[in-house]
Amino acid sequence: MIRRPIFAANWKMNKGPSETEDFARALLPHVQHQTFPCDVVIAPPFVSLAKAAEMFGNVTSVALAAQNCSQFDAGAYTGEVSAMMLREFYVHYVILGHSERRAIYGETDEIINAKMKKAREVNLKPIFCIGETLEEREGGKLEEVLRRQVTKGLEGFSEKDMADTVIAYEPVWAIGTGVTATAAQAQEAHAFVRSLIGENFGADTAARIRIQYGGSVKPNNAAELMACPDIDGALIGGAALEAPSFLAIIQNGTAA
């Protein structure tokens, strides 16, 4: 089965509205009238979603993502943003379970699962992040950690939910460090994650679901990573902050 690759730019806490406009002006000439053999997603901070929606609103080749959403609908949750609010910005995807949310903000598998379900209630497509720390990998716990994250994070999901879900495997030790998992390491982990989806949701769902790699993806390593049979795109951090770099990753990755 041929899965359509997906390349997503996770800007994290970078780029306010004015910088978002600058980025869009740099990228638009390359995406405005072009059809890519992949899905292209940009995830700006909440405050820049309106500007991104304005700049890319008529560009069918680019979709927007939010970097997080609340597990609650509304109410006394200061600082939170609901999934339904995101729909007003023409957001299609939402990144959930990122290692920074897990490690810095204490999000548990149960919290992430509640957010995943809330996203699906309003037809947002989760980009569900999983991955092990260096200590866990060196301790031989890679499969144990991934099995727990996948099983608990996707608990209660239907086959329809899975059809609208993207998984992003991000080894924590490779995020923002400049260290990238080797193609062999990444492929091994992706294949294991796909096998877990098969155990929980069946072979057809496992064959269809897209699994991205994230962790210091750059233009010069995109082709090698994307050539792996179970890697279906990339979730890109620092290298996606500049339009030429992001575009080069997409071009190199889809040429693999």
Stockholm file with secondary structure:
# STOCKHOLM 1.0

chainA/1-256         MIRRPIFAANWKMNKGPSETEDFARALLPHVQHQTFPCDVVIAPPFVSLAKAAEMFGNVTSVALAAQNCSQFDAGAYTGEVSAMMLREFYVHYVILGHSERRAIYGETDEIINAKMKKAREVNLKPIFCIGETLEEREGGKLEEVLRRQVTKGLEGFSEKDMADTVIAYEPVWAIGTGVTATAAQAQEAHAFVRSLIGENFGADTAARIRIQYGGSVKPNNAAELMACPDIDGALIGGAALEAPSFLAIIQNGTAA
#=GR chainA/1-256 SS CCCCCEEEEECCSCCCHHHHHHHHHHHHHHHTTCCCSSEEEEECCGGGHHHHHHHHTTCTTEEEEESCCCSSSSSSCTTCCCHHHHHTTTEEEEEESCHHHHHHHCCCHHHHHHHHHHHHHTTCEEEEEECCCHHHHHTTCHHHHHHHHHHHHTTTCCHHHHHTCEEEECCGGGSSSSCCCCHHHHHHHHHHHHHHHHHHHCHHHHHHCEEEEESSCCHHHHHHHHTSTTCCEEEESGGGSSHHHHHHHHHHHHTC
#=GC SS_cons         CCCCCEEEEECCSCCCHHHHHHHHHHHHHHHTTCCCSSEEEEECCGGGHHHHHHHHTTCTTEEEEESCCCSSSSSSCTTCCCHHHHHTTTEEEEEESCHHHHHHHCCCHHHHHHHHHHHHHTTCEEEEEECCCHHHHHTTCHHHHHHHHHHHHTTTCCHHHHHTCEEEECCGGGSSSSCCCCHHHHHHHHHHHHHHHHHHHCHHHHHHCEEEEESSCCHHHHHHHHTSTTCCEEEESGGGSSHHHHHHHHHHHHTC
//
